[in-house]
Amino acid sequence: MQTVYLHFYFYEFVELNLTETYMPRILFIAAHRPNRSPSQRFRFEQYFSFLRQNGYVYFLSYLISEKNDQLFYKPGSFHSKLYIFFRSALKRRFDVWRCSKFDIVFIQREAFMTGSTYFARQMRKKNVKFVYDFDDAIWHFDVSEGNKNLGWLKNPGKTVKLISMADVVIAGNKYLADYAKHHNENVIIIPTTIDTDYHRKINFSNTPKNKICIGWTGSITTIKHFEHAVPLLKKLKDKYQNKIEIKVIGDVNYTNESIGVKGIEWNSETEIEDLSTIDIGIMPLPNDEWTKGKCGLKGLSYMAMEIPSVMSPVGVNTEIIQDGINGFLADTDEEWIAKLSLLIESQELREKIGKEARKTVIEKYSVESQQQRYLDCFNALLKR
């Protein structure tokens, strides 16, 4: 298996050298395969075709395969995780060896899943430009439930080192950028963006709708944020009875009988259809140092699809939302219940807020609105 593994990457490397006309080359370093991680998908993968159209060659080097995905994030499986670590280290050693053939190395969040910056430092020694991108307050400690027993391998302090060694830092919002500027003067803000051509709500006008659906979408690691809304959702269920239903997309193992929820699995093939069944989107968050760094992706995905949303007034949410115009901000349970009630009771208000929400995303948080700034960042870097 190891021979095949190395042969595959040798073939890719040879292919790269056979490019007849020179084109700038970017090596993207990330954890997951394409279209798997929201952080990757909405931070840089959506720009791949635009980069290609503008004369760039790109390669994505990721660590966690589809086969190993479930093993890596579930509790236990120590020996399987040890194998994944070993295999990942081999791949990053190969990346160090080949990165001098690229013009730019782009690291998203981290090069390796432990607290070490060894591979990033080795790449930095090569004659390449170095870009660091992050979209969370990852200098604070946070670890998935499935890997809590391996938390000692984490080192949030490595974020400072990665920021310091970069030629350019791309931050997802002002809160993150302000932190980065303490350690690097070359920091730009490019928000997490939505492909508004793809994120369009499907109209189920032929299907009778008897209930208003309040929906939440997210990952296994963020289901704890949904839990903050459970008490107020119980009160809404008591108030409206069968007039409303609650949907959770992303964590198939999540259940909550008190509000009638059984989570459904996120699926790339049915993603838009699943979101289209939601009438009102929610984004509850605790107000802490970690959530202040969030880039509002959940809310933006609702907004792009003209789904009116209610969000906690935490971090970038206060910049995205104009309360009562393109969405609602709610802090206390009373505010949440009052504003959700307004949307539940008025289809006209839902449609009005939804249209303004999509307009906001198109103007400020869409791929189209940011792609030239993204390209300019790379072009400027190569001219230095």
N, C-alpha and C positions, 0 to 999 in steps of 0.2 A: 504493500500500500504506500509506503514511504517513497519508493522509486517513482510510482505513478504520480504522486503528489508533487515531487520536485520536477518531474518531467513536464507536467502541466504548466508550471510557472516558467520553466525554461522556454517552452513553446511560446508563451505570452511575451516573454522578454525578447525572443528572436523576432516575433511579429513586430514589436515596437521598433526594432532597429531596421526593419525593412521599409519603413516609411520613406517614400521617394522624395517628397517635398517636406522640408522641415516645418513642423508645427509645434508650438509650445506644448509641453507635456506636464500634466498635473497628476500626482499620485495622491488619491484620497485614502486616508487611513481612518478606519472606523470599526465598530464592534460587529455590526450586523450586515446580513445580506441585503440587497436592494429591496425596497418596498416592505421592509419588516419593521424598522424602527421609526416612529413618528419624528423623532429628533433628526434623523438623517434625511428622511423623506422630505420634510418640510423646511429643512435648513439648506441642503445642497443638492440632493438627487433631482429635484425638480428643475434644476438649471443645467443638467447635463446636455440636453439637446441644444440649448441656446449656446453653451460653450462650444459645442461641436460646430454649430453654424458659423461661429465667429473665429474659427481657426485653431481651436484647442483639441488636443488629444487627452483623454482622461482614462484612468484606471482606478477601480475601487478595490482596495484590499481589506477584506473583512475577516473576522475571526470565528464567529459563531455560525455554523452551518444550520440548515433547516433540521437536519437529523439530530444535532446536538442541542437544539434550542430548548426543548422541554426538559432535558436532563440538566442543563445548566441552571435553570431557574426554579427547579423543584427542590424541596428539602432532601437532605441526604445525598445519595449517589456520589459518595466521596471519590471512589476510584474512577468513575466516569469523568468527574470534574477535573481530576488530576490529569487524565489523558487529554482533556480539552486544553488545559493550561500548557501542557508539554507541546502539543500540536500548535497552539497559538504562538508559543515562543519560537518554534522553528520558522513559522511563517514570518514573524517580525524580523528574525535574523535575515531572512531572505530579502525582506523589504529594505533593510539597512544596506545590504549588498547592492541592490539594484537602484536605490533612490538617486544615485549620482547621475543616472541616465534621464532624470526628470528635471524640469526647470523649477517646479514648485512642489513642495510636500504640504498637504493640507490635512491637519489632524483635527478631527471632530471629537471634542471632550477629552479623549485620552488615547494613547497608542496601545496600551496594555491594561488588562483588568485588575492588576495589583497596584500597590502604591508606588511602584518603581517608575522612574522616568528614564530608565536606561536606554530603551530603544529610541525614544525621542531624542535623547542627547547624542546617540550615535548617528542618527539621521542628520542632526543639526551640524555635525562636523563635516558633512559632505557639502559640495559647492552648489547648494540649492537654496531657493527662497523658502521660508517657513511661515505657514499661515496656521493660526490656532483659532478654532471656532467653538463657542459654547453658548448654551441656551438655558442653563439652570445655575443656581447658586451652589455649584459643586465643590466649593471650598468648605462647605459645611458637610458633616457626615450624614450619609443616607445610604441605606443598603436594603435590597429586596428581602422579603420574608424568607424566601427559599435559600438565601445565602447568609443569614444572620450569623451562623456559626463560623463563617469565613470572613466576618467583618474585620478581623484583625489584620487582614491582608490589605485593607483599604488605607489610603493616606490622602485625605482631602487637601493637605498642604501641597501636594504635587501640582495643583492647579496654578499656584503662584509661579512655580518653576517653569511650567509650560507657557504661561503668559509672558514671562520674562525673556524666554529664549526666542520668541516669535518675531518675525519681521513685521507682521501685521496681525492684530487680534480683531476678529469679527465677533461682536457681542449681540445678543438677541434683543436687548433693551437697555435703557439708560441705567437702571440699577446695576446690571452686570458690567456695563461700560465704565461706570464710575469706579467700581472696584478694580477693574483691569488697569485703569489709568494710573493707579498708584504704583504699578509695576512695569508699565510699558506706555510710551507716549504715542505709539501708533495704533490707535484703537478707533474702529468705526462701528456704527450701529446699523445692522441690517435685520429688520424684524423677521420673525418666522412668518412664512408666506403661504398662501393658498392658491392652488391652480383653479381659478374661477371658471375656466372652461369645463373642467372636470366636475367641480363641486356645484352642481345645479340640481335643484329639487325636482323629483319626479312627481307629476301631478296624478294622484289616484282619484280623479273626479268620478270615475265609474264605480268606485267602491264606496258604499254607504259608510259614513263614519259616525258611530254612536258615542264615542268617547274622545276626550281630549288627552293626548299622550304627552306626559312630561318625561323627557329623556335625558340620560347622562351617558357619555361615551368616554372610555379611558382604558388604561391598562391595569394589570394585576397589581402593579406597584402604587397606583393612585386611587384604588377603590376605597382606601381609607378616607379620602377626601369626600367621596360620596356619602360616607357614613355620617358626616357632619350634618347632612340635610335630612336624615331619617326622622328625627323628632318632629320637624316642621311638616314633612311629607305625611306623617301619620295624622297630624291635625287637618291637613288638606283632605285626606281620604275620609276622615270623619265628617268634614264639612260638605264634601261633594259626592261622597259615596261612589256609585257606579258611573258617575259622569266623567271621572278621570281614571287613567291608568298610568303606571310608571314603568319605564323601560331602562334597563342597564345593558349597554353594549360594551363588550371587551373582556369581561371576566366571566367565563362560562360556569365557573364553580360558585359564583356568588348567589346566595339566596337570602331573602328576608320576607318571611311569611306575614309579618305585621303590616307590610305595605304591598303585599302581593307581587313580589319581584323574584324572578328567576333569570339570572344573567344569560345573555346570548353571546356566542363567540364572535369576535370581529373577523370579518372575511373580506378580503380585498375585492372579490367578485361581486359581493352583495352590499358593499359598504354604502354606496349612494342610496340604494333602495332601502336599507335599514334606517339610515338617517332621515330619509324622506317620510318615514312613518311618525316622526317626532313633530309635535305641534309647538312645544315650548322646550328649549334647551336650558339646562342648569349647569352652573360651574361654581359649586361651593368650595371654599378654601379656608383653612385656618390662617390666621395672620401671624406668620413667623418668618424667620430669616430665609428659610428655604423657599417658601411660596412667594416671597417678594421677588424672587428671581425668575418666576415662571413667565413664559412668553405669550400666554393667552391662547394657545393653539386650540384648545377645546372650544372656547367661545367663538373664535374666528371660523372654525369649521361649521358651527351652527349658522353664524351670520352670513357666510358665503352662500348658504342654501336657503336664505330668507326665513330662517327659523328664529323667531324672537327669543331672546335669551335673558336670563337673570343670573348675574354673577356677583361674587363677593368683591367688595371694593379693596382688593389687595393687588399690589404691584402694578403691572402694566394694564390691568383691567380698567383702572381709573383713567388711563389715556385712551383706551379703545372705545369705551362706552360714554356716550352723552346721555345721562340718565333721563329716561322718558322719551328719547328721540330715536336712537338706534338700538336701544336695549334698556335694561334696568340694572342698577346696582342695589344690593340689599345686604345689610350687615346683621341686624338682629332677626330673630325668628319672626317677630311681628312684621318687620319690613318685607321679609321673604313671603310670608303668607299674603300680605296686602297686595304686593306687586304681582305675584303669581295669580292671585284671584282676579285682578284686572284683566290679565291675559286669558285666563280660562273663560271668563264671562263675555269677552268681546272678540269675535272673529275679525271685525274691522280693525281693531287695535293690533291684533296679531299680524295682519297683512301689512299695515302701515309701518310698524316697527321692523318687520322682516325686510321690506324693500329698502328702508334706510340703512339697515344693517349690511345688506349686500353692497350697497353703494359705498359704504365706508371701507369694506374689504377691497373692493376693486380699486379705489383711489389710493389706499395707503398700505394694504397688507396682501396684495396679490403678487403672484410671480411677475406679471407684466409690469407692475409698478416699480419693482425692485431689480429686475434682471439687468438693466444697464448699469446700475450702481455696483452690482455684483461683478459684472465684466470689467468695469472701470478699475475695481480693486486689483484684479489680476494684471491688467494692462499696466497700471502704474507701478506695480511691484516689479515687473520685468524691465521697466525703463530705468530703475534705480541704478 
